[in-house]
Every structure is written in C-alpha cells, then in structure tokens.
Amino acid sequence: MHPEQERIFQAMEPEKKLRVAQMLYYSARELKAAGLKAQNPDWSEEKINNRVREIF
C-alpha cells in the first residue's frame, strides 16, 4: 500500500472503513462475474451468480 493511501485509511472512521470494504467486496464480485461471463458466454445468469457465490 502506498504511504499516502495508508495514511488516509488510518485516518478513516470505522464506519467509513466498513463502507469502503463493502464496496471493494462487491466490486470484486462484479469483476469475477464479468470474467466468468467472458470465459463462459454460454452460461446463464443464474449459473454465473451461483458460481460467484461458490467462489466468495
């Protein structure tokens, strides 16, 4: 982590840290779903969503 990022993170209120962590988590899930769609274009949305749930 860059020192400036670390400083900003350390200065955050706990509630803000939680919101940032949640945003990162959901962004990671969306990226994984997009990757699975690209690798498996024949998969249904349901199958993709189920696979993302299994991974996370």
CORBELUR-V42456 format. One record per pair of residues at least 6 apart in sequence whose ideal C-beta (glycine too) atoms are under 6 Angstrom apart, sorted by the first residue. I is the first residue (numbers start at 1). J is the second residue. If there is no record, write none. Layout:
BEGIN
i = (I;I)
j = (J;J)
END
This chain:
BEGIN
i = (29;29;32;33;33;36;36;37)
j = (52;56;52;48;52;48;51;48)
END
